[in-house]
Amino acid sequence: MIDLRLLREDPDRVRASQRARGEDVDVVDALLSADERRRSSSVRFDELRSEQKSLGKLIPKASGDEKAELLKRAGELSAAVKAADAEQDEAAAEAQQLLLRIGNIVHPDVPRGGEDDFVVLETVGTPRDFAAEGFEPKDHLELGQALGAIDVERGAKVSGSRFYYLTGVGALLELALVNAAIAQATAAGFTPVLTPALVKPRAMEGTGFLGQAAQDVYRLDNDDLYLVGTSEVPLAAYHMDEIIDADQLPLRYAGFSPCFRREAGTYGKDTRGIFRVHQFDKVEMFSYIAPEDSEAEHARLLEWEKQWLTALELPYQVIDVATGDLGSSASRKFDCEAWIPTQGKYRELTSTSNCNEFQSRRLSVRMRDGKNVRPLATLNGTLCAVPRTIVAILENHQQADGSVRVPEVLRPYLGGRELLEPVAK
């Protein structure tokens, strides 16, 4: 959540941020009003309690009509104290709920607009010219089926649409990707973590996934638990309600987990194959760092993502995501989009977000810097979302005979295999 002091001191900045996101601007004034009621009722409560205590000292010394008058006033004060206390609690609860509806303050350099208003920062590599090579590229599903790697028919039979099986070299390719990604992260100083896939409501809300993203979250009603859409959630909540010494920072974790997404609102989009699915595995980078170092850390996370995609020998572009496509917790987000030959365009493979103090305030994760205790910054970055990475590898490294060349970085994790070859039918 944002800092209430910022709201009081510069409400126009918060309004501008909400407007840039395409979110409700009126909530800012509603929150200011609720916060003012909370503070004024708190002052009134303190004044009434002080008078009540003073009166309590006078009553034992009084007698007759004076005592009766004091007792009458004491009764009135008791009722007034209870009313002020209730008003304070009500205003505080309302302010808290409104505060949760306000997104992180957008970084001033973020491009304004919606999903299609991103700015391309960099293009790395050149897409292959399949026509010059003399063959038409197959899409990942056709390739995956020929390799005995992907089975969406049985996935749909068993679980429904947007589910799949990875079989044979498909399963081995996932394990190779995960192990190679974890190896890169570990070499960069990240601590590998296997995280829970089920979390309590506070963890999900604290990371900002129960606001605009709530429609994509799976909830287990009988247990009051949520299935995570990314290990960012349990990693952000890992140090919930803790104070971390400044000399321990930065803390960097590489989380591996299954991820579950309802993909609400994407009816008819990417229905073929495994590009957009309900369940997938992912390696996620997550950093806890001092707020003043967060922008530099954001750049580092992006470099680690670029290192990964370059090692996979994929052509890609880096984009600065526009305000309307940020997600509530991010102040700025960079995506790396790989070229998908059969779609003729770049598609998101990794994403890294600077959340500043937004999540740490919600989850009460703080840092101790000398005698000062303050919220720290959290950042996240996808290293490898497995199905989409498999899509990109199969399509970009396919050969005319239907085989797929294995990028060198993955070969040690595939027994030295250089090619994935179609299986005999």
N, C-alpha and C positions, 0 to 999 in steps of 0.2 A: 504494500500500500504506500501511498505517497506520505510525505511528512506534513502533518497538519499545520506546522508553522509556515511552511511554504504556501499553503492554501490561504492562510490569514494574511500573509505579507504580500503575496503576489497572485491573487485569484485570477487575474487576466491571463497569466501564463498557463494556469491549469485549464481555464476555459479554451484557450487557443489549442492546447494539446488535445483536449477532448474533441474539439471541432475538426482538427486535422485527422483524427482517428475515425471520424464519422460517427462518433458516439454522442450520447446525451450530454448537452452542455448545461441544461437546467439543473442537473444533479449537483453541480458546483454550488449554486446559490442555495439549494435545499440543504446541502451539507454545512455551509456557512451559517445558516439559520439554526440548524440543530446544534451546532457547536457553540453558538452564542447562547442558546437556551441552556445547554449543559453547564457552561461556565457561570452564567448568571444565577442559575438555581444552586450551583455549588457554593457560590458566594453567599447567597441567601441562607442556605443550610448552615454554613459556618457561623453566620451572624446570629441566627436563631439559637443554635446550640450554645453559643457563648452566653447569650442572654439567659438561656435555660439554666446553665450552670451557675451563673451569678444569682439568679432567683432562688436556686436550690440552697444557697448559703444563707439567704435572708429569712426563709420560711421558718426554720427552727427558732429564730430569735424573735419572731413576731407573735402577736396574740390578738384576740378579739377580731374587730372588723378588719384591721390591717392584715391579719393572717388569712382571713376569708378572701380578701381581695387578691392577695398574693397567690393563694391556691387556685382561684378562678383564672388568674393570668397564667399560672403554670399549666392548667388544662388546655388553655388556648394555645400556648407555646408548643405543647406536646403534639397537638393536632397539626400545627403549622410545620413543625420539624418533620413529621411523617410525610406531609404533603410535599415539602421541598425535597426530601430524600427520594420520594417516588418520582417526582418530576425530573430530578437529576438522573436517576437510573433510566427513565424512559427516553430522555434526550440523548443520553450516552449510547443506548442501544440503537436508536435511530441513526445517530452520527456514525456508529460503527458499520451499520448496514450500508449507508450511503457511501462511506469511505471505500468499501469493498467494490463498489460499482465504478470507481474511477480508475482508469488505466494509468500505467506508468507515464511519467512526463516524457514526451517525445524529444529525442536529441535534435538540436537545431539544424543539423546537417542532413537529416533524413528527408528524402524527396517526398513531396506532398502528393496525395492521390490514392488511388485504389490499387488492386492487384496488378494491373497492367502498367502502372506508372513507375515501375522500378527504374533504376539507372544502372547500366552495365559499367562496372568498374574495370574489368579486365577479361580478356579472352585468352585461354591457354590451349595450345595444340590446334590442329587443323582436322576437321572431319574428313574421313576417307571419301574418295571419289570412286564409288563402286562401279559406276558406268565405265570409267576409264579402266577399271580392273576386269570388266567384261562380264559382270553378273549382277543380278538384282538381289539386294539384301533381304533375308528373311527376318520376320519379327521374332522376338524372344520366345514366344510361345511355340511357334513352329520349330525353332531350333531346339528348345528345351524338351519338346516331346520326342523329337528325333534322337536326342541324346539320352533319352530315358531319365531326364532330370526333373521334369515338372509334370504333375498330374492334377489338372484343375477339375476334370470330370468327376473323379472320385472325391476330390475335396468338396465339390458341390453336393454330391450324393450324401456324403457323411455329415457335412456341416452347413451347407448352403452356399449361396453365391459369395464371391470374394474370399473363399477359403481354398487351400491348395495343399498338395503334398510335394515335398522335395524328395526325390528318390535317386538312388545310385550316385552318379557324379554330381547331381544337384545338391544332395545332402552333404557330400564331401566338399563341394564348393562353398557352401555356407560355413562349414567348420573351418575351412582354410581362411575365409575372409575374416571370421571372428578372431581366429588365433593370430593372424597377421596384424589386424587392427589393434588388438590388445598388446602385441609385441611392440608396435610403434608407440602406443601410448605409454607403456611401461618404460621404454627407452627415453621418453621425453619427461619422465618423472611422475607420471600419474600412478596412483594406487589402484590396482584392479579391484572391482567390487561386483559381486553377484547380489542383486537387490531383490527385495520382495516385489511380487507383481500385484499384490493386494495392499491397499493403504486405507487408513482412516480418513473420514471427511476433512479433518483439519489439514492433513498433508495435501490433499487435492485442492482444497480451497486456498491454502497458503501459497501454493505455487501459481495460482491464477487460472486453474483449469475448470472452475465451477462458475465462471462468468459466461463470456461469449462462446467458450468452447464446451460448455456443459452438454450440448446436444450430441457431442461425439464421444462422451464418456459412458462406459458400461458400469452399472451399479448393481450390487448384490443386496437387494432389499432386506432379506432375512438376516443378514450379518452386518448391515450398515458399513459396508466396505466397497471400495472402488477398484476396478481393474485399471492399472496405469496405462496410459498411452505412450509413455516414455519413461526411462529410468531417471530422467530429470526430477520427477516427483519424489521418489524415495531418497534420491541423493540430496535434494534441497532440504528434505525433512530430517536427514541423518543427524544433523547437529541442532535440531529444533530445541528451543529453550536452553541453549548452552551459551556460555561466554568463552570465546577462544582468545588466547593470548596473541598479541600482534606478532610476536616473534615466531609463531607457528605458521603464519601465513606466507605465501599462498598455500592452501590445501587444494590438491587436484586429484580428482577421482575419475576413473574410467569404468562406468557401469555397464554391465551386460544384463539384458532382461528381455523377456517377451513383451510385446507391446500390443495393446488392444484398442481399436478405434472403430466406432460405429460408422464413420464416414457419412454421417447424415448430411443431406444437402448436396451429395455428389451423384445422385441418381443418373445413370446413363453415361457417367464420365469414367474413362479408363476401365471399362468392364472386361476387356480382353486381357487374359494373362494375369500377371502378379504385380503389376505396377501399383495398383491401389487396392489394398486388401484389409481385412478386419484384424488379422493377427500376423505379427512378424517379429523378428528378433533384431536387436539394434545394440551397437556399442556407442555409448554417449559419454562425452567429456563434460566434466562439471568442475567449476572453480569457485572457491571462497577466497576473497581477496579484499584488501583495503579499498574503499570507494575511490580514492584518488588514483589508484592504479588500474581501475577497471577498463579504461579505454585501451591501455597498452595490452592488457590481458585479452581483450576482445580481438585485437590484431593478431596476437599469438595463436589463439584458437583457430582463427581463419587460416593462418599459415600452416597449422597442423592438418587442417582439412585439405588444403591445397597439396600438401606433401603426399597425403594419402591418395588423392585422385590422380596425381602425377605418377605415383608408383604403380597405379593400376593402368597407366597408359591410356587414360580417357581424355578426349577433348572436352573442355568445359569452359563456362563463363562464370564470373563472380558478379553478383548483383547486390545493390543497396536497396533493400526492400522498402516500399513506400509506406507511408503512415497508416493507411487503411488496411494494411495486410500484416501488421506487426504482431498481433496477439497482445493481450492486455498487459502482460508482465514485462515485455521487452521495450527498452527505450530506443534500441537500434538493432537491426538484424541484417546479417549478410547471408545470402544463399549461394551455394555452388551448384550450378546446373550442368549436368552432363549432356552431351549431344546424343540423341536417340535417332539413329539413321532412318528407321522406318516411319518415324513421326515427323522427321525433317525439322526438328526443333530441339532446343535445350529444355531439359526438365530437372526439377529440383532433386538433388541427391543428398546434400548436406545443408545444414543451417546452423548458424551460431548467433546467439542473442546476448546482449548485455542487459541484465535486469537491474543493475545498480543496487539500491537498497530495498527495492520493491518487495521481493520475496522474504528477505531477512526480517523486515518489519512485521510481516504477517506471521512468520514462524518464530519470531523472537530469537534470532541467531545474532549474537553481538560479538564484538571484539573488544578486548581490554588493551588500551594503548596508554601505558603509564597508569595514571589515576582516572583516566577517561574511559568510559564504557559507551560504545556507540554501535549502531547497526553497521554491518559490513556489506560488501557487494557480492552478488552471485552471478555467474555466467554459465551458459551451457552451449555445447556444440556437438552436433552429430558427427561421429567419425565414420560409422558404417551402418546404414539402414539396409539390411541384407537383401530383401527382394529387389528393390530398385537398383542396387549395385549389381546384382546378377543380371537384371535386364540390360543394363549398360554394357557389362562385360560381354554377354552373349552377342549382342547386336554389333558392337564396335569391333570385336575380335573374331568374327565369323570368317570362315574361308569358303571358297566356291563349292567345295565338296560337302558342306554342311558341318564340318568340324569347327572347333573354336580354339583359337590359340590362347594358352594360359599366360597371363602376365608374369614376368619373372619373379615379382615379389611374392606370388602365391605358390610357386613351384615347390619350394621346400615343404610346404604344408599339404602338398598333393603327391608326395612320394617322388618328386622330381618330374612329374608328368608335364609335358609341354603342350599337348593337345587333348581336348575333349572330343571324342569321336562318336559318331552316330552308332547306336546299338543295332545289331541285326534283328530283324523282325521274323 
